[in-house]
Amino acid sequence: MQSRTWSVCLTALWLTGCQWLPMAPEQGQEGNAPTQPEAMECYTQAPGFRDSACLLQEWVAFGLASQRADSEWRSDMLERFKGTRAEARLARAMVMAWGPVAQWKQASELLKADLHAAPSKLQPLLRYWLNELERRRDLQYRHYQVLEEQKNLEADKQALEEKLDALTDIERNINSRE
């Protein structure tokens, strides 16, 4: 019984002991891994173009926030990014890209116009977002086409039903005369 207790204690100690081991630096990095406060600096509410280690993380976090946000947050961000600088226009485009369908075209135009002004490190992400927005716009356009086609088919069906009813009435009249 005592050996069983010791083995349970040693197993528990072994499983929980990993938290006290020092963190190894990431492969290819010199020095220590970044500390927690430095990592938190990456997530600002207003992404920019300053060349930092957090550039992509800031824009990805902002894109996710735009995707999950409500209309109040969107209007606040649109007000905040009213400027004509490329980074403000791209941030505004991200907010509009996840807003109402009516804003998608303007978001696409802003992304296309200012994509080249973004740092080269950020351009692939912005191109991906632009392509994704264009796919959504295309799907929305196809959806409208299908709805329009459905409306036309309903009108054609209604017209054919009226003609069929008229032909049925004519047939009844002919049969009643005989």
C-alpha positions as CSV (number, residue, x, y, z in Angstrom):
1,M,0.0,0.0,0.0
2,Q,2.9,2.4,0.8
3,S,4.6,1.8,-2.5
4,R,1.3,2.6,-4.3
5,T,1.0,5.9,-2.4
6,W,4.6,6.8,-3.3
7,S,4.0,6.0,-6.9
8,V,0.8,8.2,-7.0
9,C,2.7,11.0,-5.3
10,L,5.7,10.7,-7.7
11,T,3.4,10.6,-10.7
12,A,1.5,13.7,-9.5
13,L,4.8,15.5,-8.8
14,W,6.1,14.5,-12.2
15,L,3.0,15.7,-14.0
16,T,2.8,19.1,-12.3
17,G,6.6,19.7,-12.2
18,C,6.7,20.8,-15.9
19,Q,5.4,24.2,-15.0
20,W,8.6,25.0,-13.1
21,L,10.9,24.2,-16.0
22,P,12.4,27.2,-17.8
23,M,10.8,28.0,-21.2
24,A,13.1,27.3,-24.1
25,P,13.6,30.1,-26.6
26,E,12.0,29.5,-30.0
27,Q,14.2,27.8,-32.6
28,G,16.2,30.3,-34.6
29,Q,15.9,33.1,-32.0
30,E,18.8,34.5,-30.0
31,G,18.2,35.2,-26.4
32,N,15.1,34.6,-24.3
33,A,11.5,34.3,-25.5
34,P,9.4,37.5,-25.3
35,T,7.9,38.2,-22.0
36,Q,4.2,38.4,-21.4
37,P,3.9,42.3,-21.3
38,E,5.7,42.6,-24.7
39,A,3.3,40.1,-26.2
40,M,0.3,42.1,-24.9
41,E,1.6,45.2,-26.7
42,C,0.8,43.6,-30.0
43,Y,-2.9,43.8,-29.6
44,T,-3.9,47.4,-30.0
45,Q,-7.3,48.5,-31.1
46,A,-5.9,50.6,-34.0
47,P,-3.5,48.7,-36.3
48,G,-0.8,50.7,-38.0
49,F,2.1,50.3,-40.5
50,R,4.9,50.8,-38.1
51,D,7.5,48.1,-38.8
52,S,7.4,46.0,-35.7
53,A,7.3,42.4,-34.7
54,C,3.6,42.8,-34.0
55,L,2.5,44.1,-37.4
56,L,0.7,40.9,-38.6
57,Q,-0.7,40.1,-35.1
58,E,-2.2,43.6,-34.8
59,W,-3.9,43.4,-38.2
60,V,-5.1,39.8,-37.7
61,A,-6.5,40.8,-34.3
62,F,-8.2,43.8,-35.9
63,G,-9.6,41.7,-38.7
64,L,-11.1,39.2,-36.2
65,A,-12.5,42.1,-34.1
66,S,-14.1,43.5,-37.3
67,Q,-15.6,40.1,-38.1
68,R,-17.1,39.6,-34.6
69,A,-18.1,43.2,-33.9
70,D,-21.5,44.8,-33.6
71,S,-22.8,47.8,-35.5
72,E,-21.9,50.2,-32.7
73,W,-18.3,49.1,-32.7
74,R,-18.2,49.4,-36.5
75,S,-19.6,52.9,-36.5
76,D,-17.0,53.9,-33.8
77,M,-14.2,52.5,-35.8
78,L,-15.4,54.1,-39.1
79,E,-15.4,57.4,-37.2
80,R,-11.9,56.7,-35.8
81,F,-10.4,55.9,-39.2
82,K,-11.8,58.8,-41.2
83,G,-8.4,59.9,-42.4
84,T,-6.9,59.7,-45.9
85,R,-3.7,57.9,-44.8
86,A,-3.4,54.4,-46.4
87,E,-3.4,52.6,-43.0
88,A,-6.6,54.4,-42.0
89,R,-8.2,53.6,-45.3
90,L,-7.2,50.0,-45.0
91,A,-8.5,49.7,-41.5
92,R,-11.8,51.3,-42.6
93,A,-11.9,48.8,-45.4
94,M,-11.6,46.0,-42.9
95,V,-14.4,47.3,-40.8
96,M,-16.7,47.7,-43.9
97,A,-15.7,44.3,-45.3
98,W,-17.5,42.7,-42.3
99,G,-20.3,45.2,-42.2
100,P,-23.5,45.4,-44.2
101,V,-23.5,44.1,-47.8
102,A,-24.0,47.7,-49.0
103,Q,-20.5,48.6,-47.8
104,W,-18.7,45.6,-49.4
105,K,-18.1,47.4,-52.7
106,Q,-16.5,50.4,-51.1
107,A,-14.4,48.1,-48.9
108,S,-13.1,46.3,-52.0
109,E,-12.3,49.6,-53.7
110,L,-10.3,50.8,-50.6
111,L,-8.4,47.6,-50.4
112,K,-7.5,47.6,-54.1
113,A,-6.5,51.3,-54.0
114,D,-4.3,51.1,-50.9
115,L,-2.9,47.6,-50.9
116,H,0.3,48.7,-52.5
117,A,0.9,51.3,-49.8
118,A,1.0,48.6,-47.0
119,P,4.3,47.2,-45.9
120,S,5.4,44.1,-47.9
121,K,5.1,42.0,-44.8
122,L,1.4,42.8,-44.6
123,Q,0.4,42.7,-48.3
124,P,-0.2,38.9,-48.5
125,L,-2.7,39.1,-45.6
126,L,-4.5,42.1,-47.2
127,R,-4.6,40.3,-50.6
128,Y,-6.1,37.3,-48.9
129,W,-8.7,39.5,-47.2
130,L,-9.5,41.2,-50.6
131,N,-9.8,37.9,-52.4
132,E,-12.1,36.6,-49.6
133,L,-14.2,39.8,-49.8
134,E,-14.5,39.4,-53.6
135,R,-15.6,35.8,-53.2
136,R,-18.3,36.9,-50.8
137,R,-19.4,39.7,-53.2
138,D,-19.6,37.2,-56.0
139,L,-21.6,34.8,-53.9
140,Q,-24.0,37.7,-52.9
141,Y,-24.3,38.7,-56.6
142,R,-25.1,35.0,-57.5
143,H,-27.6,34.9,-54.7
144,Y,-29.4,38.0,-56.0
145,Q,-29.4,36.5,-59.5
146,V,-31.0,33.3,-58.2
147,L,-33.6,35.3,-56.4
148,E,-34.3,37.3,-59.5
149,E,-34.6,34.1,-61.6
150,Q,-36.8,32.6,-59.0
151,K,-39.1,35.7,-59.1
152,N,-39.2,35.4,-62.9
153,L,-40.0,31.7,-62.8
154,E,-42.8,32.4,-60.3
155,A,-44.3,35.0,-62.6
156,D,-44.0,32.6,-65.6
157,K,-45.7,29.9,-63.5
158,Q,-48.5,32.3,-62.5
159,A,-49.0,33.2,-66.2
160,L,-49.1,29.6,-67.3
161,E,-51.6,28.7,-64.5
162,E,-53.8,31.6,-65.7
163,K,-53.6,30.3,-69.3
164,L,-54.3,26.7,-68.1
165,D,-57.4,28.0,-66.2
166,A,-58.6,29.9,-69.2
167,L,-58.1,26.8,-71.4
168,T,-59.9,24.7,-68.8
169,D,-62.8,27.2,-68.9
170,I,-63.0,27.0,-72.7
171,E,-63.0,23.3,-72.6
172,R,-65.9,23.2,-70.1
173,N,-67.9,25.6,-72.2
174,I,-67.3,23.5,-75.3
175,N,-68.3,20.3,-73.4
176,S,-71.4,22.0,-71.9
177,R,-72.7,23.0,-75.4
178,E,-72.5,19.5,-76.8
